[in-house]
Amino acid sequence: MAKRHESVTGGRRDGWGEMVLMGSVERYPFWAGAGEIAPEFVRRLRAAPLDAVELPSGDRAWLAVRYDDVAEVLASRAFTRNLTYPGAPRVAADFDVSDLPGAILNLDPPEHTRVRRLVAGAFTPRLVERQRPRIRAVCGELLDGLANPADLIDAFAFPMPMVVICEMLGVPRTDLDRFRDWSSAYVSLSAHPLEERVAALEQLQEYAREMIRRRRAAPGDGLLDALIRARDEEDRLSEDELVLMTFSLIVAGHEATTAALSRGVFRLLVTGRYADLADDPGRVPAAVEEILRHDPPADAAFLRVATEDVRLPSGRVRAGEAVLAVTSAANRDPAKFDRPDVFDIARPTADHLAFGRGPHYCLGASLARAELQIALAELVTRFPRLRLAVPPGSIEWRTGSLMLGPTTLPVEH
């Protein structure tokens, strides 16, 4: 059975002002490398489940790491994602995704409910099921040309979800490399300088506006056309909402899948579980859920601020205080999962938080699951003897980014 948490004393200081007065705190983010959970998260899970950190911006926030705390922060309407007011806390030092008023990830109900209702119809499980044959075909096209050796990220983990979302939107494949550069800068915390991040955002917005203009002039039957036509009674997306939604789909439509797929294949190879899937591809769906739990694509959810005093299982958050909910740590909580640090593709349940919880639950979760399931199944079927082409310790990992994962994944087959 999962372990119950013991009571914690001295692990949390009660009150924002007192926290500041008591001196220095740890700086977030915590990097472990090689896809492992940072030791600081392990310590906090055990002894400091709701303690302070200093963010790269210099702002301070409570860091929630236990499953029950994280799930409540994500689901509760007592926390806002609308951080566009003057003086609002930030994760990044100068500019980050919280600086985009009108983006769906920064909206609260009822405005968030309205926008999500208008676009959610394109991502229902039923409609995603219709995409499975095309996803399988894209995987086949890419794997047919897989070199030996190859960088699995460049050859497969990046282009697969990017081609899928671009085809769904009606965007030409020839622009894939531009999207990769733009999205890498867009999700950066410190890996790219401010000028590059701002330029990437401006170029993405301009590209989206031009796409929308063209689709209005020559309508088709793609996802972008559906967004342009989307109606809820007399309501529809404004021009700015369309632009924000379009480039958000381009970025989110591949970043999470690329990160999860590359992390997942790495984990399967270094643990020897890849061969198990090659012997029995029917285990792929369960393996995908364990990958998302053990090796999620992102470290934490987006920053939130309490709009009222909130009592979480591990302590109190006062109105106006910021909380960063670390989903990757929550997925390793021993009170929720038996042997949480063991990568077990036969785990009976993987009730993970990789896609979030509550109003901001990932809109594209069904699509990401389908992509991961099909990609892994095709990979283990076509290349049952796939292996790393370099020692695991020599692989470099992304830092200074909202997304996790290796920068390259050299493989042989």
N, C-alpha and C positions, 0 to 999 in steps of 0.2 A: 504493500500500500504506500501511497505518497505520504511523506512525513508532514506532521503538523509543525508549524513554526513555534519555537520557544519564545517566551516573552523577552522583549528587548528593553534594556535600561541604558540610558546614556547614549543611545544611538541617534537620537533626534532632539534638536533644540526647539523648544516650543515658542514660535513667534519669529516673524521675519526680522524685526528690528534686533532681537537678541542674537539671531544668527549672524548678522553683520557685525555686531559688537564683539563677538567671540573670535574674531580674527580670520585667518586664512582658511579656505576650503579647497577641495580638490578641483582641478580644472577638467572639464569635459571637452572633447570625447576621450574615452579610454581605448587605446588600441592594444590588441594582443597579437595580431599577426597570424598567419597560417589558418585563418578562419576560425580561430578558437575564441571562446568567451573571455573577456578581460578579467583578470584576477580581482580587480576592483568591484566588478559586478557580483562576483562570488561572495566577496566580503560583505557587500551591502545586502545581498539576499539574506545572509546569515544574521547580520548585526546592525545594519543601518538602512532599513528598507525605505525610509522617506527622509533622506538627509539632503543637505544643500550641496550644490556644485556651482562653479563659476563657468559660464558658457564662453565660447570664443569671443562673443561680443563684449564680455566684461560684465554682463547682467548675471544675476543669480537666480537660481530656480531650485525648487525641490525636485529631486530625482526619484521617481517612483519605479521600483524594480520588481516588486512581488506581483504575482498574477492577479490577485483580487484587487489590489490598488490600481494597477494599470487598466484592468477591465472596467473598473468604475470610472476612472478619469475619462476613458474613451467614450463610455456610454452616457455619462451624466450631462445633462443640459446646464448644470451649474458651472461648466467650464466653457469658455469661448475660444473660437479659433479666429475671431475677427480682431486682429492685432494691428490695425491700421491707425489707431488713435495716437496722438503725440506722446512720446515717451514710452510707448509700449515696448516690452522686452523683445529681444531678438536672440536667435542662436548664432548667426553669423555676425562678424564684426561690423559689416558695412551694409550689405544688401542680401536679402534672402527671399524665399518664396512667400513669406508673410507680408512682403511689401507690394502685393498684387491685389488691390481692392477689386472685388467682383469675381475673382477666381473661386471656383466651387470649393476648393480646400480651405478657403479663408472665410466662408460664409457660415452663419448660424441659422437655425430655423427661425422664422418661416421662410426666409429668402433661400436658404440652402435647400429646403424641401421643395420649393417651387422649381429651382433650376434642375435639381436631381430628377424630379418627376418628368421633366421635359426630355431628358437624355437617357434615362434608365432603360427605356424600352428597347434600345439598341443592344443592350448587354444582358438580356434575360438568359437564363440557362438554355431555354428552348432555342433561341436564336443563335446562341453560341454553338449549340450542337450542329446546326446547319453549316458552321464554319469548319467543322472537323475534317471533312474531306479535303478542303483547300489547305488547311494547316498541314495535313499529312503529305500533300503533294509538294508544298514548299519545303518541308523537311527532306523529302526524297530528292528534290532537285539539288539542294545544298549538299547532302551527304553523297550523292553520286559523284560530285567533284571534289570530295575531301582528299587532300594530298596526304602523303605519308613520309615524314611526320607533318603535323599541321598544328596551327594555333586554333584550338576549338572555339575560342571566343570570336576571333576574326572570321573564321570559316562557317560558324554555325550558331553559336549562342547569341551573338549580336544580330546577324542579318535575319534569322528566322522570325523572331517577333516583330522586327522592324518591317520586313516585307509584308507580314500579315496585317499589321495596323495600317500601313500605307495603302495596301490594296483595299482594305475596308473603307478607308477615307477617300480613295481615288487619287492618291498621290503617286507620282512617277517614281519608280525604283532608282532612277538616276540621281535622285537627291538624297539617298541614304547616308552617304558619307557626311554631307552637310548636317543632317540631323544628328549624327553621332557627335560631331564637334559641338553643336549647339547644346544638346541635352547634357553632355558631360559638364559643360560650363554652368548650365542652369542648375544642376543638382549639387554644385560644388559649395563647400563651406569655406575652404581655404586652398584647395588644390589649384584654383585659377584666380588670378588677380581680379579686383573689382571691375576694371575696364573690360575684361573679357566676358565677365558674367553679364554686365549691363548690355554689352554689344550683342551677346547671344540672345538675350531676351528681346531686344529691339528687332533683330533679324528674324527671329521666330515669329514675332507678332506681324511683321511686314509680310513674311511668307504666307502666314495664315490669312491675312487680309486679301492678298492676291489670289489665293486658292478660292476663297469664298466668292470673290468677284467673278472669277472664271466659271464657277459652278452655277452662279445665278444666271450668267449669260448662256451657259450650255448645260442645263441640268442633266443629271444622271441618276443612278440608283444606288450610289454608295452611301456610306455612313455620314459623310459630310452633307450630302443632299438631304438625308433624313433629319439631320440636326437643323438645317435651314428650314425645312418644312415642319419641324416639330411644333405641335400645338397642344395646349391644354385649355379647352374652351377657346377664349379669345386671346390667350396668352401665348407668347413665343419668345425665343431668345433674342435679346438685343444684339446689335452688331458687335459691341465690345464683348458681350458674353459669348458670342459665337467664336470670336478670335481667341479669347482665353481658353475656351473649351477645346478648340481645335489644336492649339499647340500643347495644351496639357495632355491631350490624348496621344499626340506624337511622342512626347517625352515619357509619360507614364506607361504608354502602350508597349514600350520595349525595355525600359530600364529595369523594372522589377523582374521580368522574366529572364532577361540576360543575366542579372546578378544571381537569381535563384538557380538557374540552370548551370551556370559555371561553378557556383559553390557546391551544388548538388553532385555534379559529376566528379569534382575533386574529392568530395567526402566519400562517395561510393568507391572511388579508385583506391584511396589511401586506407580504407577500412576493409577492403576485399568484398564489399557487398555488391559491387558492379557485376561480378561473376554470378552472384545469386540471381540477379535480375535477368542476366543473359540466359540462365538456365530456366527461369520461369518469369517471362515478361508479364504474366498476369498479376504479379506483385507490384507493378509500377505505380498504380494509383495510391496504394498505401505508402510506398517509398516517397512519392511526391509530398504527401502530407508530413512525413517525418523530416524531409529536407526543409520544408517551410518552417517546421518547429525548430529544428536543430541548427539550421543554416539559413535563416531568413534573409531576404534581399536588403533589408534596412535595419539599422540599429534601433531606432526609436520612432515613435509617432511625432507629428509636428507639435510644436510648443503650444500649450494652452494656458489660459489665465482664469482663475476662479472669479466668478461674478458675485459670489456670496461665500460665507464661511461654509466649509465642507468638512465633514468628519469621514475620513477614509479609514479602512481597517487598520492602517499602521500609524495614523495620526491626523492632526488637523491641518487644513490649508485655509488660510484666511483670504477674504475677498481682496482681489488685487494682486495676489501672489501667483507666480508662474510655476507650472509643473511640466516637467518633461517625462513622459511615460515611455519607459524603455521596454519595448515589446520583445526584443531579443533576450533580455534578462528574464522577463516574465515567462518566456517559453522554456526556461531552465529552472523554474521554481520547484524545489523538491516537495512543497506542499501540494502541488498540482500534478506533478508527473513523477512516477517511479523512475529511479535511476536517470534523472533528467539529462546528465551529461553523456549518457550512452546513446550512440546513434543506432537505433533499432528499427529497421524497416518492417518488422513484424509487430510493432507497437499496436496494441488493440485500439487505442484512440489517440488522436493528435489534435486535441482541442486548442490549437495554437492561436496566437494573435498576430500572425504575420500580415494578415489583411485588415487588421484593426477590429473595431467593434463599434456598435452604435451608429449614429447618423452618418459618420464619415467612413463607414465600412467600404472597403475598396470597390469602386464601381465596376472595375474590370476583373474581379476575382474569378469569375467563371471562365473568362477568356484565358487568363493566366494559367489556371489549372489545366484547361484543355491543351494549351500550348506545351506545358511542362510534361503532361502525361504522354502526349503524342511524340514529342521530341525524344524523351527518354526511351520510349518503346521502340522507336525507329532506330535509335542509336545502339541499344543493346542487341537488337535483332540483326542489324547489318554488321556491327563490329563487336562481336562477343568477346574478343581478346584485346579490346582497347586498354591502353596503359599509359601512364605518364612517361613522357620522353626525357624528363629531367628529374632530379631529386626533389621531393615535395618541399623541402626547406629552401630551395632556390627560387621558388615562385614568388613574385612580388604581388602585394595586395594593395587595393585602393585605400588611400587615406585622404582626409580632408574633403570627404564627400558624404552626402546623405545616404548613398548606396554603398553596400559592402560587396566584396568579391575580389577575385584575382584580376590582375591587369592583363595577364596572358595565361593560357592553359595549353602548354605544348604536350601533344599526345602522339602516340604511335599506334598503328593497328595492323 
